[in-house]
Amino acid sequence: MDLSPEFEDNRNNWNDRALLHSESQLYNFEHYRTSDHVSATILYDLPLMGDVTGKRIAHLQCHIGTDTISLDRVGAGEVVGLDFAPDAIRIARKLATDCNSSATFVEANVYDAREVLQGDFDIVYTSVGTICWLDDLDRWAAAVASLLKPGGLFYIRDGHPALWPFEESDGVIAPMYNYFTTSDEPLDWDTNETYTDGDHNRITHTRHHEWNHPLPEIFNAVSGSGLRVDRMEEHKEIEWPFFPSCPKVGDQWILPEPWGSAIPAMFSIWASKQSDQLERSK
Ligand SMILES: C[S@@+](CC[C@H](N)C(=O)[O-])C[C@H]1O[C@@H](n2cnc3c(N)ncnc32)[C@H](O)[C@@H]1O
């Protein structure tokens, strides 16, 4: 895999995180091994995505496979997860075996998804902490579009870019980072923090890089790929405690007031491949 120095750092960081996350209470592998548990992410997205029964699904940036296995459990015909972190893929494959799941996994840079995944898909799905790791959304969206069958659905739910600049420090929430990032000016981090429980000192590859993508950049990348953007939504719930003071409501977190009423926490986009787009995105 030919990766930029920033992506190399990110892959090393995600390998460390994958190991820690697979043993965390947050991901709770035991739940998947001992029951028909479906992840909170998929329970949230299923009514939004529509019926997945019998559908062929590509799950991009699948991490350690819990959502991929969940898609298999809620009736997908065939589901393949893709991630560039080899430890995440190894862990996901082992969990699928332990769960007797037919979900499969491929190790690759998401930009190379078309080259490594076989055939076309009814649904391309990606969610919760995905495009902030990517520097080139046009390249990403072109890969997404090329994976879909005519009439196929692309669905993404992710952290809202309006939230990204904010941080909570000593109980005070304020904008700390740029809303606008460019491909050559990412947000550079050197920290062993992650969003799960567990001993964060086990994260030894601490350098990582993120890009915040304003909504128009996301919209323009998806529609520029030839897909038709059918719908966008904003959500007040978020999948992880973005600020330490976020209250938990059911399986999700919300932003503390007055922020909960002031800024969106997540967004969803639905886009579809029209029959006359076939040539354009291949
Ligand atoms: C926040 S996690 C996704 C979490 C997922 N929603 C979950 O909870 O299981 C982000 C994932 O993106 C993957 N990733 C980051 N950059 C990538 C790239 N360029 N190609 C493929 N995967 C990438 C990381 O390895 C990591 O597993």
The ligand as a Gaussian input file, in Angstrom:
#p B3LYP/6-31G(d) Opt

LIG

0 1
 C      -13.178000       6.052000      13.872000
 S      -12.793000       4.565000      13.032000
 C      -14.345000       4.133000      12.366000
 C      -15.094000       3.639000      13.491000
 C      -16.287000       2.835000      13.142000
 N      -17.370000       3.724000      12.861000
 C      -16.521000       1.945000      14.321000
 O      -16.924000       2.435000      15.392000
 O      -16.235000       0.777000      14.223000
 C      -11.936000       5.099000      11.616000
 C      -11.381000       3.948000      10.787000
 O      -10.940000       4.514000       9.549000
 C       -9.801000       3.781000       9.145000
 N       -9.094000       4.616000       8.160000
 C       -8.525000       5.829000       8.331000
 N       -7.994000       6.268000       7.169000
 C       -8.234000       5.299000       6.240000
 C       -7.911000       5.164000       4.857000
 N       -7.239000       6.093000       4.200000
 N       -8.324000       4.040000       4.222000
 C       -8.995000       3.058000       4.880000
 N       -9.313000       3.126000       6.198000
 C       -8.931000       4.236000       6.870000
 C       -9.026000       3.539000      10.440000
 O       -8.111000       2.472000      10.318000
 C      -10.168000       3.262000      11.418000
 O      -10.394000       1.890000      11.563000

